[in-house]
Protein backbone atom coordinates (compact mmCIF):
# COMPACT_ATOMS: atom_id res chain seq x y z
CA UNK A 1 0.00 0.00 0.00
CA UNK A 2 1.18 3.52 -0.76
CA UNK A 3 1.64 5.75 2.27
CA UNK A 4 -0.98 8.53 2.63
CA UNK A 5 0.11 11.86 1.18
CA UNK A 6 0.14 14.90 3.50
CA UNK A 7 -2.81 17.33 3.20
CA UNK A 8 -1.09 20.46 1.84
CA UNK A 9 -4.42 22.33 1.62
CA UNK A 10 -4.89 22.09 5.40
CA UNK A 11 -1.41 23.50 6.08
CA UNK A 12 -1.88 26.33 3.60
CA UNK A 13 -5.26 27.33 5.02
CA UNK A 14 -3.88 27.21 8.58
CA UNK A 15 -0.96 29.43 7.60
CA UNK A 16 -3.21 31.91 5.84
CA UNK A 17 -5.49 32.19 8.89
CA UNK A 18 -2.49 33.03 11.10
CA UNK A 19 -1.36 35.69 8.63
CA UNK A 20 -4.85 37.23 8.67
CA UNK A 21 -4.87 37.28 12.47
CA UNK A 22 -1.47 38.99 12.57
CA UNK A 23 -2.59 41.60 10.00
CA UNK A 24 -5.79 42.29 11.95
CA UNK A 25 -3.73 42.67 15.16
CA UNK A 26 -1.36 45.19 13.53
CA UNK A 27 -4.28 47.15 12.05
CA UNK A 28 -5.91 47.33 15.49
CA UNK A 29 -2.68 48.57 17.08
CA UNK A 30 -2.28 51.16 14.32
CA UNK A 31 -5.81 52.54 14.71
CA UNK A 32 -5.55 52.63 18.52
CA UNK A 33 -2.36 54.69 18.42
CA UNK A 34 -3.73 56.84 15.59
CA UNK A 35 -6.85 57.53 17.69
CA UNK A 36 -4.71 58.46 20.71
CA UNK A 37 -2.59 60.76 18.55
CA UNK A 38 -5.67 62.52 17.13
CA UNK A 39 -7.19 62.88 20.63
CA UNK A 40 -3.95 64.46 21.92
CA UNK A 41 -3.52 66.78 18.94
CA UNK A 42 -7.15 67.90 18.67
CA UNK A 43 -7.22 70.25 21.73
CA UNK A 44 -3.91 71.84 20.72
CA UNK A 45 -5.20 72.22 17.17
CA UNK A 46 -8.43 73.87 18.33
CA UNK A 47 -6.49 76.26 20.56
CA UNK A 48 -4.15 77.28 17.72
CA UNK A 49 -7.10 77.75 15.35
CA UNK A 50 -8.83 79.90 17.95
CA UNK A 51 -5.72 82.07 18.36
CA UNK A 52 -5.29 82.36 14.58
CA UNK A 53 -8.94 83.36 14.13
CA UNK A 54 -8.61 85.98 16.87
CA UNK A 55 -5.47 87.44 15.28
CA UNK A 56 -7.26 87.58 11.91
CA UNK A 57 -10.18 89.46 13.46
CA UNK A 58 -12.65 86.59 13.04
CA UNK A 59 -13.89 86.71 16.62
CA UNK A 60 -17.02 84.61 16.04
CA UNK A 61 -14.89 81.75 14.75
CA UNK A 62 -12.42 82.20 17.64
CA UNK A 63 -15.33 81.87 20.09
CA UNK A 64 -16.46 78.64 18.40
CA UNK A 65 -12.98 77.11 18.70
CA UNK A 66 -12.52 78.12 22.36
CA UNK A 67 -16.04 76.97 23.26
CA UNK A 68 -15.22 73.69 21.50
CA UNK A 69 -12.30 73.22 23.88
CA UNK A 70 -14.59 73.74 26.88
CA UNK A 71 -17.08 71.21 25.50
CA UNK A 72 -14.38 68.52 25.55
CA UNK A 73 -13.41 69.62 29.08
CA UNK A 74 -10.13 71.25 28.05
CA UNK A 75 -10.38 73.91 30.76
CA UNK A 76 -7.52 76.32 31.38
CA UNK A 77 -6.89 79.91 32.36
CA UNK A 78 -5.65 80.69 28.84
CA UNK A 79 -8.81 79.38 27.17
CA UNK A 80 -11.11 81.37 29.47
CA UNK A 81 -8.99 84.52 29.09
CA UNK A 82 -8.87 84.30 25.28
CA UNK A 83 -12.59 83.52 25.17
CA UNK A 84 -13.25 86.60 27.31
CA UNK A 85 -11.19 88.73 24.92
CA UNK A 86 -13.10 87.35 21.91
CA UNK A 87 -16.47 88.16 23.51
CA UNK A 88 -15.17 91.62 24.44
CA UNK A 89 -14.32 92.27 20.80
CA UNK A 90 -17.86 91.17 19.88
CA UNK A 91 -19.19 93.65 22.48
CA UNK A 92 -20.80 90.84 24.48
CA UNK A 93 -19.71 92.20 27.84
CA UNK A 94 -21.71 89.67 29.90
CA UNK A 95 -19.91 86.71 28.34
CA UNK A 96 -16.60 88.59 28.55
CA UNK A 97 -17.00 89.22 32.30
CA UNK A 98 -18.09 85.62 32.83
CA UNK A 99 -14.93 84.22 31.24
CA UNK A 100 -12.55 86.71 32.86
CA UNK A 101 -14.04 85.67 36.23
CA UNK A 102 -13.53 82.01 35.36
CA UNK A 103 -9.94 82.69 34.29
CA UNK A 104 -9.23 84.45 37.60
CA UNK A 105 -10.57 81.52 39.59
CA UNK A 106 -7.79 79.43 38.07
CA UNK A 107 -5.10 82.12 38.23
CA UNK A 108 -6.16 84.93 40.61
CA UNK A 109 -2.88 86.81 40.05
CA UNK A 110 -3.24 87.25 36.28
CA UNK A 111 -2.77 91.01 35.81
CA UNK A 112 -4.17 91.05 32.27
CA UNK A 113 -7.38 89.28 33.29
CA UNK A 114 -7.73 91.60 36.31
CA UNK A 115 -7.32 94.69 34.15
CA UNK A 116 -9.69 93.48 31.43
CA UNK A 117 -12.31 92.48 34.00
CA UNK A 118 -12.16 95.91 35.63
CA UNK A 119 -12.36 97.62 32.24
CA UNK A 120 -15.34 95.51 31.13
CA UNK A 121 -17.22 96.04 34.39
CA UNK A 122 -16.96 99.79 33.86
CA UNK A 123 -19.00 99.31 30.67
CA UNK A 124 -21.97 97.73 32.47
CA UNK A 125 -25.25 99.62 32.92
CA UNK A 126 -25.96 98.46 36.48
CA UNK A 127 -23.54 99.90 39.04
CA UNK A 128 -24.17 97.68 42.04
CA UNK A 129 -22.71 99.22 45.19
CA UNK A 130 -20.74 96.99 47.54
CA UNK A 131 -20.16 97.73 51.21
CA UNK A 132 -16.93 99.44 52.19
CA UNK A 133 -14.30 97.21 53.80
CA UNK A 134 -11.97 98.23 56.60
CA UNK A 135 -8.17 98.33 56.39
CA UNK A 136 -7.65 94.98 58.15
CA UNK A 137 -10.23 93.20 55.98
CA UNK A 138 -8.68 94.69 52.84
CA UNK A 139 -5.27 93.39 53.92
CA UNK A 140 -6.66 89.90 54.48
CA UNK A 141 -8.56 89.94 51.19
CA UNK A 142 -5.36 91.01 49.43
CA UNK A 143 -4.02 87.52 50.14
CA UNK A 144 -7.37 85.74 49.72
CA UNK A 145 -7.99 87.21 46.26
CA UNK A 146 -4.57 86.22 44.93
CA UNK A 147 -4.49 82.49 45.65
CA UNK A 148 -6.63 79.64 44.35
CA UNK A 149 -7.96 76.56 46.14
CA UNK A 150 -5.03 74.32 45.14
CA UNK A 151 -2.47 76.83 46.39
CA UNK A 152 -4.30 77.31 49.68
CA UNK A 153 -4.48 73.53 50.17
CA UNK A 154 -0.73 73.24 49.56
CA UNK A 155 0.05 76.09 51.98
CA UNK A 156 -2.16 74.60 54.71
CA UNK A 157 -0.58 71.16 54.28
CA UNK A 158 2.93 72.63 54.44
CA UNK A 159 2.21 74.64 57.60
CA UNK A 160 0.56 71.65 59.25
CA UNK A 161 3.69 69.53 58.63
CA UNK A 162 5.96 72.32 59.92
CA UNK A 163 3.91 72.62 63.14
CA UNK A 164 4.04 68.84 63.69
CA UNK A 165 7.80 68.76 63.10
CA UNK A 166 8.44 71.64 65.53
CA UNK A 167 6.37 69.90 68.21
CA UNK A 168 8.36 66.69 67.68
CA UNK A 169 11.68 68.58 67.90
CA UNK A 170 10.52 70.30 71.10
CA UNK A 171 10.55 66.89 72.82
CA UNK A 172 14.31 66.57 72.23
CA UNK A 173 15.42 70.22 72.50
CA UNK A 174 14.21 71.13 75.97
CA UNK A 175 16.33 74.30 76.19
CA UNK A 176 14.58 75.83 73.18
CA UNK A 177 11.13 74.50 73.96
CA UNK A 178 9.68 77.93 74.86
CA UNK A 179 10.91 79.47 71.61
CA UNK A 180 9.49 76.52 69.67
CA UNK A 181 6.10 76.90 71.37
CA UNK A 182 6.02 80.61 70.41
CA UNK A 183 6.89 79.63 66.84
CA UNK A 184 4.12 77.03 66.81
CA UNK A 185 1.71 79.70 68.06
CA UNK A 186 2.61 82.05 65.19
CA UNK A 187 2.47 79.29 62.57
CA UNK A 188 -0.75 78.02 64.13
CA UNK A 189 -2.41 81.44 63.78
CA UNK A 190 -1.34 81.68 60.13
CA UNK A 191 -2.51 78.10 59.56
CA UNK A 192 -5.92 78.91 61.06
CA UNK A 193 -6.34 82.00 58.84
CA UNK A 194 -5.33 80.09 55.69
CA UNK A 195 -7.63 77.21 56.63
CA UNK A 196 -10.48 79.70 57.01
CA UNK A 197 -9.60 81.15 53.59
CA UNK A 198 -9.61 77.64 52.11
CA UNK A 199 -13.04 76.68 53.50
CA UNK A 200 -14.48 80.06 52.45
CA UNK A 201 -13.13 79.76 48.92
CA UNK A 202 -14.39 76.17 48.58
CA UNK A 203 -17.83 77.28 49.75
CA UNK A 204 -17.92 80.32 47.47
CA UNK A 205 -16.69 78.51 44.36
CA UNK A 206 -18.35 75.12 44.78
CA UNK A 207 -21.43 75.54 46.96
CA UNK A 208 -22.47 79.17 46.47
CA UNK A 209 -23.58 79.91 42.92
CA UNK A 210 -22.70 83.25 41.38
CA UNK A 211 -23.81 84.20 37.90
CA UNK A 212 -23.44 86.88 35.26
CA UNK A 213 -26.32 88.31 33.23
CA UNK A 214 -25.46 87.44 29.61
CA UNK A 215 -28.54 88.80 27.81
CA UNK A 216 -29.14 92.46 27.00
CA UNK A 217 -31.53 92.70 29.94
CA UNK A 218 -33.24 90.40 32.43
CA UNK A 219 -36.54 91.18 34.15
CA UNK A 220 -36.59 89.93 37.73
CA UNK A 221 -40.09 88.91 38.82
CA UNK A 222 -41.69 88.05 42.14
CA UNK A 223 -42.09 84.39 41.13
CA UNK A 224 -40.90 81.82 38.55
CA UNK A 225 -43.34 82.75 35.77
CA UNK A 226 -43.73 85.54 33.24
CA UNK A 227 -47.06 86.64 34.71
CA UNK A 228 -45.58 87.42 38.14
CA UNK A 229 -45.04 91.02 39.20
CA UNK A 230 -41.96 92.75 37.76
CA UNK A 231 -39.59 93.62 40.61
CA UNK A 232 -36.60 95.18 38.83
CA UNK A 233 -34.55 94.88 35.64
CA UNK A 234 -30.89 93.92 35.33
CA UNK A 235 -28.66 94.46 32.34
CA UNK A 236 -25.84 92.57 30.67
CA UNK A 237 -22.78 92.06 32.84
CA UNK A 238 -24.47 92.38 36.25
CA UNK A 239 -23.29 89.81 38.82
CA UNK A 240 -25.90 88.03 40.94
CA UNK A 241 -26.08 85.35 43.63
CA UNK A 242 -28.25 82.36 42.74
CA UNK A 243 -30.15 81.03 45.74
CA UNK A 244 -32.88 78.81 44.28
CA UNK A 245 -33.66 76.79 41.17
CA UNK A 246 -37.20 76.12 39.85
CA UNK A 247 -37.58 74.56 36.40
CA UNK A 248 -36.51 77.24 33.89
CA UNK A 249 -35.98 79.97 36.50
CA UNK A 250 -33.38 81.04 39.06
CA UNK A 251 -34.12 83.04 42.19
CA UNK A 252 -31.36 85.61 42.43
CA UNK A 253 -30.23 87.96 45.16
CA UNK A 254 -28.43 91.28 44.96
CA UNK A 255 -28.83 92.08 48.66
CA UNK A 256 -30.93 90.86 51.57
CA UNK A 257 -33.75 93.14 50.50
CA UNK A 258 -33.43 92.74 46.73
CA UNK A 259 -34.43 89.36 45.30
CA UNK A 260 -36.27 88.14 42.24
CA UNK A 261 -36.74 85.37 39.68
CA UNK A 262 -35.12 85.49 36.24
CA UNK A 263 -35.10 82.97 33.34
CA UNK A 264 -32.13 80.60 33.31
CA UNK A 265 -31.33 81.66 29.75
CA UNK A 266 -30.52 85.15 31.06
CA UNK A 267 -27.65 84.11 33.29
CA UNK A 268 -24.56 81.89 33.15
CA UNK A 269 -22.99 80.47 36.31
CA UNK A 270 -19.35 81.39 36.88
Secondary structure, 3 states (H helix, E strand, C coil): CCCCCCCHHHHHHHHHHHHHHHHHHHHHHHHHHHHHHHHHHHHHHHHHHHHHHHHCCCHHHHHHHHHHHHHCCCCCHHHHHHHHHHHHHCCCHHHHHHHHHHHHHHCCCCHHHHHHHHHHHCCCCCCCCCCCCCHHHHHHHHHHCCCCHHHHHHHHHHHHHHHHHHHHHHHHCHHHHHHHHHHHHHHHHHHHHHHHHHHHHHHHHHHCEEEEECCCEEEEECCCCCCCCEEEEEECCCEEEEEEEECCEEEEEEECCEEEEEEHHHEEEC
